[in-house]
Amino acid sequence: MARTASDGLFRLIHSLNRTEKGYVKRYCSRHVVGDGNDYLRLFDIIDSQEQYNEALVKSKLADTAMARRLSAVKNYLYQQILEAMRSYHASSSHERQIVELLEDADFLWEKTLYDQAMRRVIRARELAIAHDEYPFWLKTLSWEKNYRHVVLDEPATDGAEDALSVEQRRVLELLRNTIDYENLGNTFHDNLIRSTKGDTVARDWLKRLPTHDLLQSPATATARPAKLNYHLILSNWWSFVGDDPDRSVGHTQALVDLMMSDDELRNARPDTFLGILYNHAVANASEQRSQQFAATMSLLWDEDHGHPSRNIEVKRYYRAVNAECTYALHTGDHSRILGRMAFIREKFDGCSEFIPPQSRVALCFMCGRIAHEHRRNRESDWWFRRLSMCDDSIRPDLHAAARMLQLQRAMMDRDVDYVRPAVRTLRRFLQSYNLTSTRTDAILSLFRRYAESHGLSSARLIADTARRLAGTSPSSSFDPVSNSGIDAWILASRPSTAKTLQPAFNI
């Protein structure tokens, strides 16, 4: 459904916390004249609504001049809120601080107050260096060159080489190094997604990745952001492609150590820190290292650390939930996630649209699978319905796995009428995303033959399917059969099988 301007204003107002709303009101009362109180009335009316209601807004403003030009007023209020938030958050954003220092320097320079201007340029450079803002760093060096040449007439040179030019080249090298690793990380992520859709070219690229020049030694990553990306890429590669959780843990531990030893870096990049904690938690979950996992999760769940933005709050939520689900599915210990399930559901409805599609699909599937395994049918239905609302081209392996679990439940409930058409639909789905394999064929055969037998020979069919699966293994981390846990259920349900095998699960 298309977003309207009114919807945008409603969502903006409701994204503000209590303190921010108070600041907006104070800001508007100082900066808006004439109809100032009416603007605040519009703010309060929209703030009080649970869903935007244009008719109600108009009726409550019928006694004001704004009612006749409501569209323009809403646009103006939207801009006022953004201006207020720029002012409110200026001190908490290092990038904003740098911009304001350079704007001040520009004003002072035009007033020929060169020394005062350069004090601000130097402060901007200190912030740029501290936060790896290389373009701003280069900008401040250009300022100083101009200052030395034009104002002081004292170039920073010994007659052979300009020291500031040397520094500029060094900063450019750091910037190029950062861009090279960002590009490699983004390409890795893109190919990982494409591989989940059966793209063989992407899978071949992923197999060759460890031979890339940038990944031969950590010393190649000279810039601080590049060092982070070096370990992030390799931790994810060993987790998703290389199938060596121990090596993945090694790289995530290196990332945690790097962030924990650098307060400046950790505070400057809260989003990166959350991602690193998440990767480390998942790596420890896959190795069933419970103590290390619990220690990492205490940091990941720590909502009281600092003053998180809405962006950080949402990312903390979905990364923590995905990590808890991964731990539960790898270890079989569901106590941690089940104890939080009510909170997770409540929070999901409030922030699902802000969760990236990949993470939203994984979260819905894993919560649905865990509820399914505990026969919490209404809860699993709730999660699988929300999964079905997601684009099925994103992680089609998990969409297929969810359908397998629904077929499993129908088989356990002897709902033959559901099984028969659902098998045909799932077959078409697997074919459309190139996900068919001997393993998926075995599962589809089980449910098809069960429907044809009218539910009378499930034990024999399960035993036969177990024999077919025994000689197979997942072709990748995105195998819908192992991700659903259907293979473990079949092996556990087979006559004389006394042990349940816990399947591997990758998100």
Solvent accessible surface area in square Angstrom, and as a share of the most:
residue,aa,sasa,rsa
1,M,230,1.03
2,A,88,0.68
3,R,143,0.52
4,T,84,0.49
5,A,72,0.56
6,S,15,0.09
7,D,34,0.17
8,G,23,0.22
9,L,1,0.01
10,F,27,0.11
11,R,78,0.28
12,L,30,0.15
13,I,0,0.00
14,H,72,0.32
15,S,48,0.31
16,L,17,0.08
17,N,82,0.42
18,R,220,0.80
19,T,79,0.46
20,E,20,0.09
21,K,43,0.18
22,G,24,0.23
23,Y,37,0.14
24,V,0,0.00
25,K,72,0.31
26,R,125,0.46
27,Y,20,0.08
28,C,0,0.00
29,S,72,0.46
30,R,145,0.53
31,H,94,0.42
32,V,13,0.07
33,V,132,0.76
34,G,83,0.80
35,D,42,0.22
36,G,10,0.09
37,N,120,0.61
38,D,25,0.13
39,Y,21,0.08
40,L,30,0.15
41,R,89,0.32
42,L,0,0.00
43,F,0,0.00
44,D,63,0.32
45,I,18,0.09
46,I,0,0.00
47,D,40,0.21
48,S,83,0.54
49,Q,14,0.06
50,E,164,0.73
51,Q,152,0.68
52,Y,52,0.20
53,N,70,0.36
54,E,59,0.26
55,A,73,0.56
56,L,69,0.34
57,V,0,0.00
58,K,99,0.42
59,S,71,0.46
60,K,93,0.39
61,L,0,0.00
62,A,73,0.57
63,D,114,0.59
64,T,16,0.09
65,A,45,0.35
66,M,0,0.00
67,A,32,0.25
68,R,202,0.74
69,R,102,0.37
70,L,8,0.04
71,S,77,0.50
72,A,61,0.47
73,V,1,0.00
74,K,14,0.06
75,N,81,0.41
76,Y,89,0.34
77,L,1,0.00
78,Y,74,0.28
79,Q,91,0.40
80,Q,11,0.05
81,I,0,0.00
82,L,58,0.29
83,E,61,0.27
84,A,0,0.00
85,M,22,0.10
86,R,116,0.42
87,S,56,0.36
88,Y,72,0.28
89,H,69,0.31
90,A,15,0.11
91,S,92,0.59
92,S,88,0.57
93,S,40,0.26
94,H,43,0.19
95,E,90,0.40
96,R,80,0.29
97,Q,54,0.24
98,I,0,0.00
99,V,44,0.25
100,E,61,0.27
101,L,33,0.17
102,L,19,0.09
103,E,96,0.43
104,D,67,0.35
105,A,0,0.00
106,D,75,0.39
107,F,119,0.50
108,L,20,0.10
109,W,39,0.14
110,E,125,0.56
111,K,113,0.48
112,T,88,0.51
113,L,74,0.37
114,Y,68,0.26
115,D,86,0.44
116,Q,69,0.31
117,A,0,0.00
118,M,9,0.04
119,R,144,0.53
120,R,84,0.31
121,V,0,0.00
122,I,83,0.42
123,R,111,0.40
124,A,0,0.00
125,R,34,0.12
126,E,87,0.39
127,L,15,0.07
128,A,0,0.00
129,I,76,0.38
130,A,19,0.15
131,H,31,0.14
132,D,18,0.09
133,E,35,0.16
134,Y,8,0.03
135,P,79,0.50
136,F,43,0.18
137,W,13,0.04
138,L,33,0.16
139,K,106,0.45
140,T,0,0.00
141,L,0,0.00
142,S,54,0.35
143,W,32,0.11
144,E,21,0.09
145,K,50,0.21
146,N,65,0.33
147,Y,28,0.11
148,R,72,0.26
149,H,89,0.40
150,V,105,0.60
151,V,49,0.28
152,L,70,0.35
153,D,111,0.58
154,E,104,0.47
155,P,58,0.36
156,A,21,0.16
157,T,63,0.36
158,D,125,0.65
159,G,75,0.72
160,A,95,0.73
161,E,93,0.42
162,D,31,0.16
163,A,61,0.48
164,L,13,0.07
165,S,24,0.15
166,V,61,0.35
167,E,37,0.17
168,Q,32,0.14
169,R,122,0.45
170,R,120,0.44
171,V,0,0.00
172,L,63,0.31
173,E,107,0.48
174,L,30,0.15
175,L,38,0.19
176,R,134,0.49
177,N,19,0.10
178,T,10,0.06
179,I,89,0.45
180,D,66,0.34
181,Y,0,0.00
182,E,77,0.35
183,N,94,0.48
184,L,7,0.03
185,G,16,0.15
186,N,97,0.50
187,T,43,0.25
188,F,8,0.03
189,H,94,0.42
190,D,75,0.39
191,N,7,0.04
192,L,19,0.10
193,I,36,0.18
194,R,98,0.36
195,S,4,0.03
196,T,2,0.01
197,K,69,0.29
198,G,6,0.06
199,D,41,0.21
200,T,85,0.49
201,V,103,0.59
202,A,0,0.00
203,R,69,0.25
204,D,68,0.35
205,W,54,0.19
206,L,7,0.03
207,K,141,0.60
208,R,140,0.51
209,L,4,0.02
210,P,41,0.26
211,T,104,0.60
212,H,72,0.32
213,D,117,0.60
214,L,29,0.14
215,L,11,0.05
216,Q,109,0.48
217,S,41,0.27
218,P,76,0.47
219,A,80,0.62
220,T,49,0.29
221,A,1,0.01
222,T,81,0.47
223,A,1,0.00
224,R,51,0.19
225,P,9,0.06
226,A,0,0.00
227,K,77,0.33
228,L,6,0.03
229,N,30,0.16
230,Y,13,0.05
231,H,33,0.15
232,L,37,0.19
233,I,4,0.02
234,L,13,0.07
235,S,1,0.01
236,N,37,0.19
237,W,22,0.08
238,W,39,0.14
239,S,28,0.18
240,F,32,0.13
241,V,46,0.26
242,G,22,0.22
243,D,119,0.62
244,D,42,0.22
245,P,41,0.26
246,D,78,0.40
247,R,126,0.46
248,S,3,0.02
249,V,8,0.05
250,G,43,0.41
251,H,32,0.14
252,T,1,0.01
253,Q,73,0.32
254,A,34,0.26
255,L,0,0.00
256,V,16,0.09
257,D,76,0.39
258,L,49,0.24
259,M,0,0.00
260,M,87,0.39
261,S,92,0.59
262,D,31,0.16
263,D,83,0.43
264,E,86,0.38
265,L,1,0.00
266,R,38,0.14
267,N,99,0.51
268,A,19,0.15
269,R,64,0.23
270,P,57,0.36
271,D,46,0.24
272,T,36,0.21
273,F,20,0.08
274,L,4,0.02
275,G,14,0.14
276,I,0,0.00
277,L,1,0.01
278,Y,33,0.12
279,N,24,0.12
280,H,10,0.04
281,A,0,0.00
282,V,23,0.13
283,A,5,0.04
284,N,1,0.00
285,A,0,0.00
286,S,32,0.21
287,E,60,0.27
288,Q,104,0.46
289,R,73,0.27
290,S,56,0.36
291,Q,156,0.69
292,Q,88,0.39
293,F,1,0.00
294,A,42,0.32
295,A,63,0.49
296,T,9,0.05
297,M,0,0.00
298,S,73,0.47
299,L,70,0.35
300,L,0,0.00
301,W,36,0.13
302,D,54,0.28
303,E,78,0.35
304,D,131,0.68
305,H,97,0.43
306,G,50,0.49
307,H,189,0.84
308,P,52,0.33
309,S,60,0.39
310,R,90,0.33
311,N,77,0.39
312,I,13,0.07
313,E,57,0.25
314,V,5,0.03
315,K,41,0.17
316,R,14,0.05
317,Y,3,0.01
318,Y,9,0.03
319,R,43,0.16
320,A,0,0.00
321,V,0,0.00
322,N,3,0.02
323,A,0,0.00
324,E,1,0.00
325,C,0,0.00
326,T,1,0.01
327,Y,11,0.04
328,A,1,0.01
329,L,1,0.00
330,H,23,0.10
331,T,36,0.21
332,G,44,0.42
333,D,58,0.30
334,H,21,0.09
335,S,76,0.49
336,R,63,0.23
337,I,1,0.00
338,L,35,0.17
339,G,70,0.67
340,R,75,0.27
341,M,3,0.01
342,A,82,0.64
343,F,83,0.34
344,I,0,0.00
345,R,75,0.27
346,E,138,0.62
347,K,43,0.18
348,F,6,0.02
349,D,90,0.47
350,G,51,0.49
351,C,1,0.01
352,S,26,0.16
353,E,93,0.42
354,F,88,0.36
355,I,3,0.01
356,P,54,0.34
357,P,60,0.38
358,Q,47,0.21
359,S,23,0.15
360,R,50,0.18
361,V,0,0.00
362,A,2,0.02
363,L,0,0.00
364,C,0,0.00
365,F,0,0.00
366,M,0,0.00
367,C,0,0.00
368,G,0,0.00
369,R,3,0.01
370,I,0,0.00
371,A,0,0.00
372,H,11,0.05
373,E,77,0.35
374,H,80,0.36
375,R,107,0.39
376,R,100,0.36
377,N,48,0.24
378,R,216,0.79
379,E,22,0.10
380,S,0,0.00
381,D,44,0.23
382,W,23,0.08
383,W,0,0.00
384,F,8,0.03
385,R,125,0.46
386,R,49,0.18
387,L,3,0.02
388,S,83,0.53
389,M,144,0.64
390,C,15,0.09
391,D,82,0.42
392,D,50,0.26
393,S,32,0.21
394,I,35,0.18
395,R,2,0.01
396,P,0,0.00
397,D,0,0.00
398,L,0,0.00
399,H,10,0.04
400,A,0,0.00
401,A,0,0.00
402,A,4,0.03
403,R,71,0.26
404,M,0,0.00
405,L,3,0.02
406,Q,58,0.26
407,L,1,0.01
408,Q,11,0.05
409,R,39,0.14
410,A,7,0.06
411,M,10,0.05
412,M,87,0.39
413,D,71,0.37
414,R,166,0.60
415,D,63,0.33
416,V,23,0.13
417,D,116,0.60
418,Y,87,0.33
419,V,0,0.00
420,R,89,0.32
421,P,60,0.37
422,A,20,0.15
423,V,5,0.03
424,R,126,0.46
425,T,59,0.34
426,L,0,0.00
427,R,79,0.29
428,R,145,0.53
429,F,16,0.06
430,L,0,0.00
431,Q,108,0.48
432,S,82,0.53
433,Y,43,0.17
434,N,90,0.46
435,L,15,0.08
436,T,61,0.36
437,S,42,0.27
438,T,95,0.55
439,R,14,0.05
440,T,0,0.00
441,D,57,0.30
442,A,2,0.01
443,I,0,0.00
444,L,1,0.00
445,S,11,0.07
446,L,1,0.00
447,F,0,0.00
448,R,98,0.36
449,R,61,0.22
450,Y,1,0.01
451,A,2,0.01
452,E,103,0.46
453,S,30,0.19
454,H,124,0.56
455,G,3,0.03
456,L,154,0.77
457,S,26,0.17
458,S,35,0.22
459,A,67,0.52
460,R,144,0.52
461,L,2,0.01
462,I,16,0.08
463,A,17,0.13
464,D,31,0.16
465,T,1,0.01
466,A,0,0.00
467,R,152,0.55
468,R,106,0.39
469,L,8,0.04
470,A,75,0.58
471,G,76,0.73
472,T,39,0.23
473,S,81,0.52
474,P,62,0.39
475,S,105,0.68
476,S,39,0.25
477,S,24,0.16
478,F,13,0.05
479,D,10,0.05
480,P,4,0.02
481,V,0,0.00
482,S,9,0.06
483,N,1,0.01
484,S,1,0.01
485,G,8,0.08
486,I,0,0.00
487,D,19,0.10
488,A,8,0.06
489,W,51,0.18
490,I,0,0.00
491,L,30,0.15
492,A,32,0.25
493,S,48,0.31
494,R,78,0.29
495,P,83,0.52
496,S,124,0.80
497,T,34,0.20
498,A,109,0.85
499,K,147,0.62
500,T,91,0.53
501,L,84,0.42
502,Q,81,0.36
503,P,17,0.10
504,A,65,0.50
505,F,2,0.01
506,N,29,0.15
507,I,29,0.15
